[in-house]
Amino acid sequence: MNRKVGRAVPSPPGIASRCLCDFRVNGMRSILALILILSGCVELAPAFNGQVAEGPRVQEPKSAGAGAVSLLDDSAPVPVPEPTEKAIRFYLSGNVLWCIRSFWELLVPALILFTGFSARIRDRAERTGRKWFFVVLLYGFSFLAVKYLLDFPLNCYQGFFRQHAYGLSNQSFGRWLGNSLKRLAVDMTGYAALLWVPYLLMRKSPRRWWLYAWMATTVVAVFMVLITPVWVDPLFNRFDGLKDKALEADILALAQRAGIEGSRVYQVDKSADTKTVNAYVTGFANTKRVVLWDTLIARLDRRELLTVMGHEMGHYVLRHVGQGLLLGSALSFFGLYFLFRTSGWLIDRFSNLFRLDRVSDIASWPLILLFFGVGNFALSPFILAYSRHQEHEADRFALEITRDNHAAATAEVKLQIENLGVPRPGLMYKLWRASHPPAGERIDFANTYKPWQKGRALKYGHLFRPVTANNVGKRP
């Protein structure tokens, strides 16, 4: 899972964050709009999708590369660095931008719905498509095109101009625009494949559609976790095997000790897009993989990279992806049932504005998005708190399996140096934006969590395989 040291992401394009997040900037949050129905999974996406979190910016010598040795004294606690003025400006402006983005994500579907524009899109689709399936298809494409154009100025500023203004991006405008259009194409593919399903269920089973739609979206969520690493992510970046074979051997030995079989390690060329650093675990079953950004490999030394990998392996061993899917499925169950119970009243109340008389009308799509958008926002503190708990336990797992507290702490500091953030954000930021514990808390935890020094049992020690000649690293 993501080695983020913060949440929120720096300038996320929108989790409905994960959430659909960042949106969790990152491919998953923009893969299928239908996944918005999975209100829980949408919010958890950033936690499982490699988005970078904000953190502190300090003046400290950078690592010379993956083979470099830490310059700090291993015996001393790693101090939590103070953020620079630039980092504070990035943090404060990011909070303002988050407020604007949150408001905008609700405003756009509301405007399309309440102005009757959704009904006009439907009417045009009916005149052109005639048959029901093609009407749904044309409506979905038209809706996405309109929303893309309305979102474009904010997305362009947030994803391109702001990143360059703070020195966080290497991306040319042409590459950014190309990736943006690719995401639009992926969304349209998702709409073509799936948007008709809930509306067919509404037509065929007016009283049970919400239950069948819940079953369908749960299957779709699992399916997307399986195929995204293989089919979607490579559309945006090149994934290669890890070039440093000695480091790969160390990572695989650590994975063996963690009880992970058949894992694959990939290096992604994120330096073509960003100067920030990150790593994440994604996929499930045969598509599971650990992914390191090439920027991360360039800036962390071997010991620090192994603690990062220990964190990612912790997510896998502790089944955090599956737990996130279960939580998302549970939330979507209640969300869809609540939509079923309230949609009729809402449509009756505002039928003159909506220009529709039943939820099975495709023109109700903005109403569904608005409904779950409000639900996502309301549930964000709960879902993000759950995500922070998972990240904390993954940190614990990494410390217990590597016992390299110093490297874990310096890795957090370096991540924050590169990602430009603050180590101790305010309470509202933590409640509403942070999918990861603040960097200051994570560094403090790395400095102090050493139960083995006091002869105490490890919380996850029973999950580790014995150290052998094949899986021992520099630190046991």
HELIX and SHEET records of a PDB file:
HELIX    1   1 GLY A   27  SER A   30  5                                   4    
HELIX    2   2 ALA A   33  ILE A   37  5                                   5    
HELIX    3   3 SER A   39  LEU A   44  1                                   6    
HELIX    4   4 ALA A   45  PHE A   48  5                                   4    
HELIX    5   5 GLU A   85  PHE A  114  1                                  30    
HELIX    6   6 PHE A  117  GLY A  129  1                                  13    
HELIX    7   7 TRP A  132  CYS A  156  1                                  25    
HELIX    8   8 TYR A  157  PHE A  161  3                                   5    
HELIX    9   9 ARG A  162  ALA A  165  1                                   4    
HELIX   10  10 PHE A  173  LEU A  194  1                                  22    
HELIX   11  11 TRP A  196  LYS A  204  1                                   9    
HELIX   12  12 TRP A  209  ILE A  227  1                                  19    
HELIX   13  13 THR A  228  VAL A  232  3                                   5    
HELIX   14  14 ASP A  233  LEU A  235  5                                   3    
HELIX   15  15 LYS A  245  ARG A  257  1                                  13    
HELIX   16  16 LYS A  270  ALA A  272  5                                   3    
HELIX   17  17 ALA A  285  THR A  287  5                                   3    
HELIX   18  18 ASP A  294  ARG A  299  1                                   6    
HELIX   19  19 ARG A  302  VAL A  317  1                                  16    
HELIX   20  20 HIS A  320  ARG A  349  1                                  30    
HELIX   21  21 SER A  351  PHE A  354  1                                   4    
HELIX   22  22 ILE A  362  SER A  364  5                                   3    
HELIX   23  23 TRP A  365  THR A  402  1                                  38    
HELIX   24  24 ASN A  405  ASN A  419  1                                  15    
HELIX   25  25 LEU A  427  TRP A  432  1                                   6    
HELIX   26  26 ALA A  439  THR A  448  1                                  10    
HELIX   27  27 PRO A  451  LYS A  454  5                                   4    
HELIX   28  28 GLY A  461  LEU A  463  5                                   3    
SHEET    1   A 4 PHE A 239  GLY A 241  0                                        
SHEET    2   A 4 VAL A 265  VAL A 268 -1                                        
SHEET    3   A 4 ARG A 289  TRP A 293  1                                        
SHEET    4   A 4 ALA A 279  THR A 282 -1                                        
END                                                                             
